[in-house]
Structure formats: C-alpha cells, structure tokens
Amino acid sequence: MRFDVLTLFPELFAPLLTSGVTRRAYESKQVELVFWNPRDFAEGNYKRVDDRPFGGGPGMVMLAEPLSACLDAALAARGAPAPVVLFSPIGDTLRHAAVETWAAGEGAVLVCGRYEGIDQRFIDARVTHQISLGDFVLSGGEIAAMALLDAVARLQPGVLGDEASHVQDSFNPALDGLLDCPHYTRPEVWNGQAVPAPLMSGHHAQIERWRRDQRLTMSAARRPELVEAARAAGKLTKADELALKKKL
C-alpha cells in the first residue's frame, strides 16, 4: 500500500521510518511513504503557503491553491484515485475498526494541516475523509498522520515479532472489543507486590479465565461502553456476567 503525505515538515517523519519494529513495514515497502511539500507548489519568490484569514482573527490560514496543486501531483504520481484524508478536530475519532480497514486497503493521501487551519474551499472540494485523534488540538497534522501510519504498519504481516501480538491488543475483535488485561514479567515479587497467583499456576484454562475477568472488569471501570457493546453483540457468557457482578 502507498501513502502520499502532504506536509510542510517531512523531516518530522524520519524517526517513524527508522525506529522500532514498525520500520520493517517501511523497509520492506509493505507500506510505502511518499512526501510532498506544498511549498514546492507555491508561487512567488517567497513560496508562500499561508495568508491572513478573511474577517480578521489570530493566526494564519493555509492557502487552497498550493495544497490543491500539491494534491494533483500526488494523485498523478499514484496513477489512480485515492482517498484524501485530512486530520481535523471535526473528523471521526480514529478507532481500531477504522485502522483495520486502512491496513487492508491500498493507502491514501494524507493532508497535514498547519497554522490556524486550511481554506475551507480546499476541504470542501478535495478532502474525502476527516480523522481526529480525540478532543484536543495539535500544532499540525503530522503527529496524527504518524499515529495512523504506525497503527497501520503494525498490522502488516511480519512486522511484529509474533504474528499473534496485535490480536491480543485492546479493542481487537478477538477480545470482543474490550481493553486488554494487565501483564506481568520477572521478578515474581517486585516492591512487595507478587504476580497474581493464577498466572503462576500453569493451568491454561485458569489463566485465560483470569485474563478474561480482568479485561471485563477493567473495561467496565474505564470504558463501560465497550462492555455494553460486547453485551449487545451477544459476546458475554454467563461466566463473564458473573465476573462483572462480583466486581460491583
């Protein structure tokens, strides 16, 4: 798959491509990244990409024309239509199901805004999807783009050391969309706290039951809507409901 990234700061992505296990996705070209700088498509001696907002107010607004010309070049280089994604506070919150969809697709063009925002006419005419990471504002879309790219890269075959690793992640359908359970490693006792006895039992069914109970109770405490969604989908067993009642 290929992601074309429109950004004024392509250098910010360098660590993403060279660090951690997800670098394997980029080194193997499972996920290909191509960077495009709108400033290269701006006119005039100063290659200006922003201007003051009509109506007044603080900050600057990214010009529509350099972005549009930059997008045209990216789409022409791809040779085929592609989704155009803008990272924006009004976008749909990025969730695991959406990441799985992007990870199974052909990629997209990612538009990283800066300054006070982007001329709305470019958004209306050219953007097909808007994505948000949550109810907060970043200085630009680059960090949001890297979050999406990292999440997509780790779902590619061979990227993680253990193919089953991402299956046990929070929100994965294999866990019925629940949060993952706590994890422990050596030593068996640290700062006076011992590893929970079921994990030391060697009894696989007991271990799995403990993990399931922890996923349920943690989700109920932190994200109760996940438990309700699993219940509505018929994913909770009698043993699950008993574990939840015991925690009340």
NUSE-474321 format. One record per residue (C-alpha): residue number from 1; x, y, z. Coordinates in steps of 0.05 Angstrom, whole numbers, m for minus. Each point is the difference from the previous one (the first is absolute). Last residue first. Example, Ala and Ser with C-alpha at 12.3 -4.5 7.8 and 13.67 -1.06 7.14 Angstrom:
<pts>
<pt><seq>2</seq><xx>273</xx><yy>m21</yy><zz>143</zz></pt>
<pt><seq>1</seq><xx>m27</xx><yy>m69</yy><zz>13</zz></pt>
</pts>
This chain:
<pts>
<pt><seq>248</seq><xx>m395</xx><yy>m89</yy><zz>834</zz></pt>
<pt><seq>247</seq><xx>60</xx><yy>m44</yy><zz>m16</zz></pt>
<pt><seq>246</seq><xx>m37</xx><yy>m65</yy><zz>14</zz></pt>
<pt><seq>245</seq><xx>m54</xx><yy>22</yy><zz>m48</zz></pt>
<pt><seq>244</seq><xx>50</xx><yy>9</yy><zz>m57</zz></pt>
<pt><seq>243</seq><xx>30</xx><yy>m69</yy><zz>11</zz></pt>
<pt><seq>242</seq><xx>m70</xx><yy>m31</yy><zz>1</zz></pt>
<pt><seq>241</seq><xx>m16</xx><yy>34</yy><zz>m66</zz></pt>
<pt><seq>240</seq><xx>62</xx><yy>m29</yy><zz>m31</zz></pt>
<pt><seq>239</seq><xx>m14</xx><yy>m70</yy><zz>27</zz></pt>
<pt><seq>238</seq><xx>m70</xx><yy>5</yy><zz>m30</zz></pt>
<pt><seq>237</seq><xx>32</xx><yy>17</yy><zz>m66</zz></pt>
<pt><seq>236</seq><xx>8</xx><yy>68</yy><zz>m32</zz></pt>
<pt><seq>235</seq><xx>6</xx><yy>6</yy><zz>m76</zz></pt>
<pt><seq>234</seq><xx>m74</xx><yy>9</yy><zz>m16</zz></pt>
<pt><seq>233</seq><xx>13</xx><yy>63</yy><zz>m42</zz></pt>
<pt><seq>232</seq><xx>m38</xx><yy>42</yy><zz>51</zz></pt>
<pt><seq>231</seq><xx>44</xx><yy>m28</yy><zz>55</zz></pt>
<pt><seq>230</seq><xx>63</xx><yy>17</yy><zz>m38</zz></pt>
<pt><seq>229</seq><xx>m26</xx><yy>71</yy><zz>m13</zz></pt>
<pt><seq>228</seq><xx>m19</xx><yy>8</yy><zz>73</zz></pt>
<pt><seq>227</seq><xx>70</xx><yy>m23</yy><zz>21</zz></pt>
<pt><seq>226</seq><xx>32</xx><yy>50</yy><zz>m47</zz></pt>
<pt><seq>225</seq><xx>m46</xx><yy>55</yy><zz>25</zz></pt>
<pt><seq>224</seq><xx>26</xx><yy>m12</yy><zz>71</zz></pt>
<pt><seq>223</seq><xx>69</xx><yy>28</yy><zz>m20</zz></pt>
<pt><seq>222</seq><xx>43</xx><yy>8</yy><zz>63</zz></pt>
<pt><seq>221</seq><xx>m35</xx><yy>m40</yy><zz>55</zz></pt>
<pt><seq>220</seq><xx>m40</xx><yy>m49</yy><zz>m44</zz></pt>
<pt><seq>219</seq><xx>60</xx><yy>m8</yy><zz>m46</zz></pt>
<pt><seq>218</seq><xx>45</xx><yy>m16</yy><zz>59</zz></pt>
<pt><seq>217</seq><xx>m51</xx><yy>m50</yy><zz>27</zz></pt>
<pt><seq>216</seq><xx>m10</xx><yy>m35</yy><zz>m67</zz></pt>
<pt><seq>215</seq><xx>73</xx><yy>m3</yy><zz>m20</zz></pt>
<pt><seq>214</seq><xx>19</xx><yy>m24</yy><zz>70</zz></pt>
<pt><seq>213</seq><xx>m53</xx><yy>m55</yy><zz>m2</zz></pt>
<pt><seq>212</seq><xx>26</xx><yy>m23</yy><zz>m68</zz></pt>
<pt><seq>211</seq><xx>71</xx><yy>m2</yy><zz>26</zz></pt>
<pt><seq>210</seq><xx>m20</xx><yy>m40</yy><zz>61</zz></pt>
<pt><seq>209</seq><xx>m40</xx><yy>m48</yy><zz>m43</zz></pt>
<pt><seq>208</seq><xx>59</xx><yy>m8</yy><zz>m47</zz></pt>
<pt><seq>207</seq><xx>47</xx><yy>m16</yy><zz>57</zz></pt>
<pt><seq>206</seq><xx>m49</xx><yy>m51</yy><zz>30</zz></pt>
<pt><seq>205</seq><xx>m8</xx><yy>m34</yy><zz>m67</zz></pt>
<pt><seq>204</seq><xx>75</xx><yy>m2</yy><zz>m10</zz></pt>
<pt><seq>203</seq><xx>17</xx><yy>m29</yy><zz>68</zz></pt>
<pt><seq>202</seq><xx>75</xx><yy>16</yy><zz>10</zz></pt>
<pt><seq>201</seq><xx>m20</xx><yy>30</yy><zz>67</zz></pt>
<pt><seq>200</seq><xx>46</xx><yy>61</yy><zz>m2</zz></pt>
<pt><seq>199</seq><xx>m49</xx><yy>43</yy><zz>m39</zz></pt>
<pt><seq>198</seq><xx>m56</xx><yy>m21</yy><zz>47</zz></pt>
<pt><seq>197</seq><xx>41</xx><yy>23</yy><zz>61</zz></pt>
<pt><seq>196</seq><xx>3</xx><yy>74</yy><zz>m20</zz></pt>
<pt><seq>195</seq><xx>74</xx><yy>22</yy><zz>m4</zz></pt>
<pt><seq>194</seq><xx>23</xx><yy>22</yy><zz>68</zz></pt>
<pt><seq>193</seq><xx>6</xx><yy>72</yy><zz>26</zz></pt>
<pt><seq>192</seq><xx>52</xx><yy>14</yy><zz>54</zz></pt>
<pt><seq>191</seq><xx>38</xx><yy>49</yy><zz>m44</zz></pt>
<pt><seq>190</seq><xx>6</xx><yy>m55</yy><zz>m53</zz></pt>
<pt><seq>189</seq><xx>m17</xx><yy>m73</yy><zz>12</zz></pt>
<pt><seq>188</seq><xx>0</xx><yy>m51</yy><zz>m57</zz></pt>
<pt><seq>187</seq><xx>58</xx><yy>36</yy><zz>m32</zz></pt>
<pt><seq>186</seq><xx>m14</xx><yy>m6</yy><zz>m58</zz></pt>
<pt><seq>185</seq><xx>m60</xx><yy>17</yy><zz>m43</zz></pt>
<pt><seq>184</seq><xx>m71</xx><yy>25</yy><zz>7</zz></pt>
<pt><seq>183</seq><xx>m57</xx><yy>22</yy><zz>m46</zz></pt>
<pt><seq>182</seq><xx>m66</xx><yy>34</yy><zz>16</zz></pt>
<pt><seq>181</seq><xx>m60</xx><yy>m19</yy><zz>m44</zz></pt>
<pt><seq>180</seq><xx>m18</xx><yy>30</yy><zz>m67</zz></pt>
<pt><seq>179</seq><xx>m59</xx><yy>47</yy><zz>m9</zz></pt>
<pt><seq>178</seq><xx>m62</xx><yy>m30</yy><zz>m31</zz></pt>
<pt><seq>177</seq><xx>m19</xx><yy>m3</yy><zz>m74</zz></pt>
<pt><seq>176</seq><xx>m22</xx><yy>m73</yy><zz>4</zz></pt>
<pt><seq>175</seq><xx>72</xx><yy>m19</yy><zz>16</zz></pt>
<pt><seq>174</seq><xx>10</xx><yy>m31</yy><zz>m69</zz></pt>
<pt><seq>173</seq><xx>m37</xx><yy>62</yy><zz>m26</zz></pt>
<pt><seq>172</seq><xx>61</xx><yy>42</yy><zz>20</zz></pt>
<pt><seq>171</seq><xx>m17</xx><yy>59</yy><zz>45</zz></pt>
<pt><seq>170</seq><xx>62</xx><yy>m11</yy><zz>44</zz></pt>
<pt><seq>169</seq><xx>54</xx><yy>m41</yy><zz>m33</zz></pt>
<pt><seq>168</seq><xx>1</xx><yy>m76</yy><zz>4</zz></pt>
<pt><seq>167</seq><xx>m6</xx><yy>m9</yy><zz>m75</zz></pt>
<pt><seq>166</seq><xx>57</xx><yy>50</yy><zz>m8</zz></pt>
<pt><seq>165</seq><xx>49</xx><yy>m49</yy><zz>29</zz></pt>
<pt><seq>164</seq><xx>m23</xx><yy>m63</yy><zz>m36</zz></pt>
<pt><seq>163</seq><xx>50</xx><yy>9</yy><zz>m57</zz></pt>
<pt><seq>162</seq><xx>57</xx><yy>1</yy><zz>50</zz></pt>
<pt><seq>161</seq><xx>60</xx><yy>43</yy><zz>m17</zz></pt>
<pt><seq>160</seq><xx>m45</xx><yy>55</yy><zz>m28</zz></pt>
<pt><seq>159</seq><xx>10</xx><yy>22</yy><zz>m72</zz></pt>
<pt><seq>158</seq><xx>m7</xx><yy>m68</yy><zz>m32</zz></pt>
<pt><seq>157</seq><xx>m69</xx><yy>11</yy><zz>m29</zz></pt>
<pt><seq>156</seq><xx>m24</xx><yy>72</yy><zz>4</zz></pt>
<pt><seq>155</seq><xx>m41</xx><yy>20</yy><zz>61</zz></pt>
<pt><seq>154</seq><xx>58</xx><yy>38</yy><zz>31</zz></pt>
<pt><seq>153</seq><xx>4</xx><yy>46</yy><zz>m61</zz></pt>
<pt><seq>152</seq><xx>m73</xx><yy>23</yy><zz>4</zz></pt>
<pt><seq>151</seq><xx>6</xx><yy>23</yy><zz>73</zz></pt>
<pt><seq>150</seq><xx>66</xx><yy>34</yy><zz>m15</zz></pt>
<pt><seq>149</seq><xx>m28</xx><yy>34</yy><zz>m62</zz></pt>
<pt><seq>148</seq><xx>m61</xx><yy>25</yy><zz>38</zz></pt>
<pt><seq>147</seq><xx>41</xx><yy>28</yy><zz>57</zz></pt>
<pt><seq>146</seq><xx>50</xx><yy>30</yy><zz>m48</zz></pt>
<pt><seq>145</seq><xx>m56</xx><yy>37</yy><zz>m36</zz></pt>
<pt><seq>144</seq><xx>m25</xx><yy>26</yy><zz>67</zz></pt>
<pt><seq>143</seq><xx>70</xx><yy>24</yy><zz>18</zz></pt>
<pt><seq>142</seq><xx>6</xx><yy>34</yy><zz>m68</zz></pt>
<pt><seq>141</seq><xx>m67</xx><yy>35</yy><zz>1</zz></pt>
<pt><seq>140</seq><xx>24</xx><yy>63</yy><zz>32</zz></pt>
<pt><seq>139</seq><xx>8</xx><yy>38</yy><zz>65</zz></pt>
<pt><seq>138</seq><xx>m47</xx><yy>m50</yy><zz>33</zz></pt>
<pt><seq>137</seq><xx>m70</xx><yy>13</yy><zz>27</zz></pt>
<pt><seq>136</seq><xx>m39</xx><yy>m42</yy><zz>50</zz></pt>
<pt><seq>135</seq><xx>m64</xx><yy>m40</yy><zz>1</zz></pt>
<pt><seq>134</seq><xx>26</xx><yy>m63</yy><zz>m32</zz></pt>
<pt><seq>133</seq><xx>44</xx><yy>m29</yy><zz>m54</zz></pt>
<pt><seq>132</seq><xx>m42</xx><yy>31</yy><zz>m55</zz></pt>
<pt><seq>131</seq><xx>m10</xx><yy>m23</yy><zz>m72</zz></pt>
<pt><seq>130</seq><xx>m32</xx><yy>34</yy><zz>m60</zz></pt>
<pt><seq>129</seq><xx>m15</xx><yy>m38</yy><zz>m64</zz></pt>
<pt><seq>128</seq><xx>m13</xx><yy>21</yy><zz>m73</zz></pt>
<pt><seq>127</seq><xx>38</xx><yy>66</yy><zz>m4</zz></pt>
<pt><seq>126</seq><xx>4</xx><yy>35</yy><zz>m68</zz></pt>
<pt><seq>125</seq><xx>m55</xx><yy>50</yy><zz>m11</zz></pt>
<pt><seq>124</seq><xx>m28</xx><yy>14</yy><zz>69</zz></pt>
<pt><seq>123</seq><xx>68</xx><yy>m3</yy><zz>34</zz></pt>
<pt><seq>122</seq><xx>32</xx><yy>45</yy><zz>m52</zz></pt>
<pt><seq>121</seq><xx>m56</xx><yy>50</yy><zz>6</zz></pt>
<pt><seq>120</seq><xx>7</xx><yy>m1</yy><zz>76</zz></pt>
<pt><seq>119</seq><xx>68</xx><yy>34</yy><zz>m5</zz></pt>
<pt><seq>118</seq><xx>42</xx><yy>m40</yy><zz>49</zz></pt>
<pt><seq>117</seq><xx>11</xx><yy>12</yy><zz>74</zz></pt>
<pt><seq>116</seq><xx>28</xx><yy>46</yy><zz>53</zz></pt>
<pt><seq>115</seq><xx>72</xx><yy>m20</yy><zz>m17</zz></pt>
<pt><seq>114</seq><xx>12</xx><yy>m70</yy><zz>m29</zz></pt>
<pt><seq>113</seq><xx>m37</xx><yy>m54</yy><zz>m37</zz></pt>
<pt><seq>112</seq><xx>27</xx><yy>m69</yy><zz>m16</zz></pt>
<pt><seq>111</seq><xx>m36</xx><yy>m30</yy><zz>m60</zz></pt>
<pt><seq>110</seq><xx>6</xx><yy>m76</yy><zz>m6</zz></pt>
<pt><seq>109</seq><xx>m9</xx><yy>m30</yy><zz>m70</zz></pt>
<pt><seq>108</seq><xx>m24</xx><yy>m71</yy><zz>6</zz></pt>
<pt><seq>107</seq><xx>19</xx><yy>m73</yy><zz>5</zz></pt>
<pt><seq>106</seq><xx>m19</xx><yy>m62</yy><zz>m40</zz></pt>
<pt><seq>105</seq><xx>m44</xx><yy>m30</yy><zz>54</zz></pt>
<pt><seq>104</seq><xx>6</xx><yy>m54</yy><zz>53</zz></pt>
<pt><seq>103</seq><xx>36</xx><yy>44</yy><zz>50</zz></pt>
<pt><seq>102</seq><xx>m50</xx><yy>57</yy><zz>m13</zz></pt>
<pt><seq>101</seq><xx>m58</xx><yy>m46</yy><zz>19</zz></pt>
<pt><seq>100</seq><xx>36</xx><yy>m28</yy><zz>61</zz></pt>
<pt><seq>99</seq><xx>15</xx><yy>71</yy><zz>22</zz></pt>
<pt><seq>98</seq><xx>m74</xx><yy>18</yy><zz>m7</zz></pt>
<pt><seq>97</seq><xx>m20</xx><yy>m59</yy><zz>45</zz></pt>
<pt><seq>96</seq><xx>53</xx><yy>20</yy><zz>51</zz></pt>
<pt><seq>95</seq><xx>m26</xx><yy>71</yy><zz>9</zz></pt>
<pt><seq>94</seq><xx>18</xx><yy>69</yy><zz>m27</zz></pt>
<pt><seq>93</seq><xx>m50</xx><yy>51</yy><zz>23</zz></pt>
<pt><seq>92</seq><xx>m40</xx><yy>25</yy><zz>m60</zz></pt>
<pt><seq>91</seq><xx>22</xx><yy>68</yy><zz>m22</zz></pt>
<pt><seq>90</seq><xx>m19</xx><yy>68</yy><zz>28</zz></pt>
<pt><seq>89</seq><xx>66</xx><yy>10</yy><zz>36</zz></pt>
<pt><seq>88</seq><xx>37</xx><yy>m11</yy><zz>m66</zz></pt>
<pt><seq>87</seq><xx>49</xx><yy>m47</yy><zz>m34</zz></pt>
<pt><seq>86</seq><xx>m16</xx><yy>4</yy><zz>m74</zz></pt>
<pt><seq>85</seq><xx>m4</xx><yy>m64</yy><zz>m41</zz></pt>
<pt><seq>84</seq><xx>m5</xx><yy>m3</yy><zz>m76</zz></pt>
<pt><seq>83</seq><xx>m23</xx><yy>m69</yy><zz>m22</zz></pt>
<pt><seq>82</seq><xx>34</xx><yy>m22</yy><zz>m65</zz></pt>
<pt><seq>81</seq><xx>m11</xx><yy>5</yy><zz>m74</zz></pt>
<pt><seq>80</seq><xx>52</xx><yy>m34</yy><zz>m45</zz></pt>
<pt><seq>79</seq><xx>68</xx><yy>16</yy><zz>m30</zz></pt>
<pt><seq>78</seq><xx>33</xx><yy>9</yy><zz>67</zz></pt>
<pt><seq>77</seq><xx>45</xx><yy>54</yy><zz>m30</zz></pt>
<pt><seq>76</seq><xx>m61</xx><yy>36</yy><zz>m28</zz></pt>
<pt><seq>75</seq><xx>m33</xx><yy>m3</yy><zz>69</zz></pt>
<pt><seq>74</seq><xx>62</xx><yy>31</yy><zz>33</zz></pt>
<pt><seq>73</seq><xx>7</xx><yy>54</yy><zz>m53</zz></pt>
<pt><seq>72</seq><xx>m74</xx><yy>19</yy><zz>5</zz></pt>
<pt><seq>71</seq><xx>7</xx><yy>2</yy><zz>76</zz></pt>
<pt><seq>70</seq><xx>58</xx><yy>49</yy><zz>m4</zz></pt>
<pt><seq>69</seq><xx>m40</xx><yy>44</yy><zz>m49</zz></pt>
<pt><seq>68</seq><xx>m59</xx><yy>m1</yy><zz>48</zz></pt>
<pt><seq>67</seq><xx>43</xx><yy>16</yy><zz>60</zz></pt>
<pt><seq>66</seq><xx>35</xx><yy>57</yy><zz>m35</zz></pt>
<pt><seq>65</seq><xx>m68</xx><yy>28</yy><zz>m23</zz></pt>
<pt><seq>64</seq><xx>m39</xx><yy>m5</yy><zz>66</zz></pt>
<pt><seq>63</seq><xx>43</xx><yy>45</yy><zz>42</zz></pt>
<pt><seq>62</seq><xx>14</xx><yy>m21</yy><zz>72</zz></pt>
<pt><seq>61</seq><xx>m31</xx><yy>48</yy><zz>50</zz></pt>
<pt><seq>60</seq><xx>39</xx><yy>45</yy><zz>48</zz></pt>
<pt><seq>59</seq><xx>m10</xx><yy>15</yy><zz>73</zz></pt>
<pt><seq>58</seq><xx>m45</xx><yy>47</yy><zz>39</zz></pt>
<pt><seq>57</seq><xx>m64</xx><yy>32</yy><zz>m25</zz></pt>
<pt><seq>56</seq><xx>m22</xx><yy>40</yy><zz>m59</zz></pt>
<pt><seq>55</seq><xx>m61</xx><yy>m9</yy><zz>m45</zz></pt>
<pt><seq>54</seq><xx>41</xx><yy>m32</yy><zz>m55</zz></pt>
<pt><seq>53</seq><xx>57</xx><yy>m40</yy><zz>31</zz></pt>
<pt><seq>52</seq><xx>72</xx><yy>24</yy><zz>m10</zz></pt>
<pt><seq>51</seq><xx>42</xx><yy>m39</yy><zz>m49</zz></pt>
<pt><seq>50</seq><xx>35</xx><yy>m67</yy><zz>m8</zz></pt>
<pt><seq>49</seq><xx>42</xx><yy>m41</yy><zz>m50</zz></pt>
<pt><seq>48</seq><xx>49</xx><yy>54</yy><zz>m23</zz></pt>
<pt><seq>47</seq><xx>54</xx><yy>m22</yy><zz>m47</zz></pt>
<pt><seq>46</seq><xx>39</xx><yy>63</yy><zz>17</zz></pt>
<pt><seq>45</seq><xx>20</xx><yy>17</yy><zz>m71</zz></pt>
<pt><seq>44</seq><xx>m70</xx><yy>m11</yy><zz>m27</zz></pt>
<pt><seq>43</seq><xx>m44</xx><yy>m61</yy><zz>m9</zz></pt>
<pt><seq>42</seq><xx>m9</xx><yy>m60</yy><zz>45</zz></pt>
<pt><seq>41</seq><xx>7</xx><yy>m71</yy><zz>m27</zz></pt>
<pt><seq>40</seq><xx>65</xx><yy>m18</yy><zz>36</zz></pt>
<pt><seq>39</seq><xx>m29</xx><yy>31</yy><zz>63</zz></pt>
<pt><seq>38</seq><xx>m54</xx><yy>m53</yy><zz>m1</zz></pt>
<pt><seq>37</seq><xx>54</xx><yy>m52</yy><zz>18</zz></pt>
<pt><seq>36</seq><xx>m14</xx><yy>m71</yy><zz>m24</zz></pt>
<pt><seq>35</seq><xx>25</xx><yy>m62</yy><zz>34</zz></pt>
<pt><seq>34</seq><xx>m5</xx><yy>m71</yy><zz>m25</zz></pt>
<pt><seq>33</seq><xx>m9</xx><yy>m57</yy><zz>49</zz></pt>
<pt><seq>32</seq><xx>m4</xx><yy>m74</yy><zz>m20</zz></pt>
<pt><seq>31</seq><xx>m31</xx><yy>m49</yy><zz>50</zz></pt>
<pt><seq>30</seq><xx>18</xx><yy>m71</yy><zz>m18</zz></pt>
<pt><seq>29</seq><xx>62</xx><yy>33</yy><zz>m28</zz></pt>
<pt><seq>28</seq><xx>45</xx><yy>m49</yy><zz>37</zz></pt>
<pt><seq>27</seq><xx>37</xx><yy>58</yy><zz>35</zz></pt>
<pt><seq>26</seq><xx>m66</xx><yy>35</yy><zz>14</zz></pt>
<pt><seq>25</seq><xx>m35</xx><yy>m59</yy><zz>34</zz></pt>
<pt><seq>24</seq><xx>65</xx><yy>m20</yy><zz>35</zz></pt>
<pt><seq>23</seq><xx>3</xx><yy>70</yy><zz>31</zz></pt>
<pt><seq>22</seq><xx>m60</xx><yy>m23</yy><zz>41</zz></pt>
<pt><seq>21</seq><xx>46</xx><yy>m38</yy><zz>47</zz></pt>
<pt><seq>20</seq><xx>30</xx><yy>63</yy><zz>29</zz></pt>
<pt><seq>19</seq><xx>38</xx><yy>57</yy><zz>m34</zz></pt>
<pt><seq>18</seq><xx>20</xx><yy>17</yy><zz>m71</zz></pt>
<pt><seq>17</seq><xx>m63</xx><yy>22</yy><zz>m37</zz></pt>
<pt><seq>16</seq><xx>m36</xx><yy>31</yy><zz>59</zz></pt>
<pt><seq>15</seq><xx>64</xx><yy>36</yy><zz>20</zz></pt>
<pt><seq>14</seq><xx>1</xx><yy>37</yy><zz>m68</zz></pt>
<pt><seq>13</seq><xx>m72</xx><yy>23</yy><zz>1</zz></pt>
<pt><seq>12</seq><xx>15</xx><yy>70</yy><zz>28</zz></pt>
<pt><seq>11</seq><xx>45</xx><yy>13</yy><zz>m60</zz></pt>
<pt><seq>10</seq><xx>m62</xx><yy>4</yy><zz>m45</zz></pt>
<pt><seq>9</seq><xx>m17</xx><yy>68</yy><zz>31</zz></pt>
<pt><seq>8</seq><xx>m46</xx><yy>40</yy><zz>m46</zz></pt>
<pt><seq>7</seq><xx>m42</xx><yy>m62</yy><zz>m10</zz></pt>
<pt><seq>6</seq><xx>m40</xx><yy>m36</yy><zz>m53</zz></pt>
<pt><seq>5</seq><xx>11</xx><yy>m75</yy><zz>13</zz></pt>
<pt><seq>4</seq><xx>m11</xx><yy>m51</yy><zz>m55</zz></pt>
<pt><seq>3</seq><xx>m16</xx><yy>m68</yy><zz>30</zz></pt>
<pt><seq>2</seq><xx>12</xx><yy>m62</yy><zz>m41</zz></pt>
<pt><seq>1</seq><xx>m22</xx><yy>m72</yy><zz>11</zz></pt>
</pts>
